[in-house]
Structure formats: structure tokens, C-alpha cells
Amino acid sequence: MATVLHKRPLLLSVVCIVNFVLLVAGFMLVSSPFVRNLGVWFPAIYGTLVLTKFAGTVGVWYQKKWGVWLFAASYIVTQFVDVFIDNVSWFGLFYYAGAAIIFFCFYNKMDGNL
């Protein structure tokens, strides 16, 4: 069975690269004093959320539909956690929402297989 390779759109590439940079910075925040002071389990929860966003971005980079869903789901859970700990970032709220919307705009052109 032949596979059809779609060239990744420039906008998708730019958003994924910016996501990679922001999420690597997010990995560094996992061990920050702010996150550690929230409780014993919060660094693990925060690290898992950053990791799932990173995995979703990798999925989008490879133009897989599961990447869009994983990124969107982790974004929603992250917003609930941020509201719960009273740490809502307006930049994070609007940037990642915009990224998810852009990802869903290209959703039909992505591969549904793993």
C-alpha cells in the first residue's frame, strides 16, 4: 500500500517549533520552588501535562490526527489545573488555544493512522 506524503504547511511548522521551545522551558519549571510548594504530587502532575502537550506537538509535527486530540486534551486539563492552583497565565491561555485552533484547521489533511 502506497502512502501519500503531505508537505507540512509553514504555519504548522512555525507553531510546532514555538511549542517545542515553550514546552522545553516548561520542563524546567517542573522542579521550580513554586510547583514544589503546591504539594507533593503537583510536580508529577505538572510534568505529565507538559509531557502530554509535548507528545501532542510531536504528533502534529508528524501530521497525525491523534496529536491534535492529545494536544487539545492536555491543554484543557492544564487550564483546569491552572485554575485550581490559581495560576492562570493569559499568554498560555490564548497562545495554546490559538495553537489548538490552528492544529484543528489542518486536521482533515492529517493522517489518521498511528
C-alpha positions as CSV (number, residue, x, y, z in Angstrom):
1,M,0.0,0.0,0.0
2,A,1.5,3.3,-1.0
3,T,1.5,6.2,1.5
4,V,0.8,9.7,0.4
5,L,3.2,12.2,2.0
6,H,1.8,15.6,2.6
7,K,4.1,18.5,2.9
8,R,3.8,20.2,6.3
9,P,2.3,23.7,6.0
10,L,4.6,26.5,7.0
11,L,2.2,27.8,9.7
12,L,2.0,24.3,11.3
13,S,5.8,24.1,11.3
14,V,6.2,27.5,12.9
15,V,3.6,26.8,15.6
16,C,5.2,23.4,16.4
17,I,8.7,24.9,16.7
18,V,7.4,27.6,19.0
19,N,5.6,24.9,21.0
20,F,8.8,22.8,21.3
21,V,10.7,25.8,22.7
22,L,8.0,26.8,25.2
23,L,7.5,23.2,26.3
24,V,11.2,22.7,26.9
25,A,11.1,25.8,29.1
26,G,8.0,24.2,30.8
27,F,10.1,21.1,31.6
28,M,12.4,23.3,33.6
29,L,9.5,24.7,35.7
30,V,8.6,21.2,36.9
31,S,11.3,21.4,39.6
32,S,10.7,25.0,40.4
33,P,10.0,26.0,44.0
34,F,6.6,27.4,43.1
35,V,5.5,24.0,41.8
36,R,7.1,22.1,44.7
37,N,5.4,24.3,47.2
38,L,1.9,23.4,45.9
39,G,2.2,19.9,47.1
40,V,3.9,16.6,46.8
41,W,2.0,15.4,43.7
42,F,2.0,18.7,41.8
43,P,5.4,18.4,40.2
44,A,4.4,15.0,38.8
45,I,1.0,16.3,37.6
46,Y,2.6,19.3,36.0
47,G,5.4,17.2,34.4
48,T,2.8,14.8,33.0
49,L,0.8,17.7,31.5
50,V,3.9,19.2,29.9
51,L,4.9,15.8,28.6
52,T,1.5,15.2,27.0
53,K,1.5,18.6,25.3
54,F,5.0,17.8,24.0
55,A,3.8,14.4,22.7
56,G,0.8,16.0,21.1
57,T,3.0,18.5,19.4
58,V,5.3,15.7,18.1
59,G,2.2,14.0,16.8
60,V,1.1,17.2,15.0
61,W,4.7,17.6,13.6
62,Y,4.3,14.2,12.0
63,Q,0.8,15.2,10.9
64,K,-1.1,12.6,12.9
65,K,-4.7,13.2,14.0
66,W,-4.0,11.7,17.4
67,G,-1.5,14.5,18.0
68,V,-4.2,17.2,17.6
69,W,-6.5,15.4,20.1
70,L,-3.8,14.8,22.6
71,F,-2.6,18.4,22.5
72,A,-6.2,19.7,22.8
73,A,-7.0,17.4,25.7
74,S,-3.8,18.2,27.6
75,Y,-4.5,21.9,27.0
76,I,-7.9,21.6,28.6
77,V,-6.7,19.7,31.6
78,T,-3.8,22.1,32.0
79,Q,-6.3,25.0,32.2
80,F,-8.4,23.2,34.8
81,V,-5.2,22.6,36.9
82,D,-4.1,26.2,36.5
83,V,-7.5,27.5,37.7
84,F,-7.4,25.0,40.6
85,I,-4.0,26.3,41.8
86,D,-4.8,29.9,40.9
87,N,-2.0,30.3,38.4
88,V,-3.8,31.3,35.1
89,S,-1.4,32.6,32.5
90,W,-3.1,34.8,29.9
91,F,-0.3,34.1,27.5
92,G,-0.6,30.3,28.0
93,L,-4.4,30.5,27.8
94,F,-4.5,32.3,24.5
95,Y,-1.4,31.0,22.8
96,Y,-2.1,27.3,23.4
97,A,-5.8,27.9,22.5
98,G,-4.6,29.5,19.2
99,A,-2.2,26.6,18.6
100,A,-5.0,24.1,19.1
101,I,-7.3,26.0,16.7
102,I,-4.6,26.1,14.1
103,F,-4.0,22.4,14.6
104,F,-7.7,21.7,14.1
105,C,-7.7,23.8,10.9
106,F,-5.2,21.3,9.4
107,Y,-6.9,18.3,10.9
108,N,-8.5,17.0,7.7
109,K,-5.2,16.9,5.9
110,M,-3.5,14.8,8.6
111,D,-3.0,11.0,8.7
112,G,-5.5,9.0,10.8
113,N,-3.1,6.1,11.3
114,L,-0.7,5.7,14.1
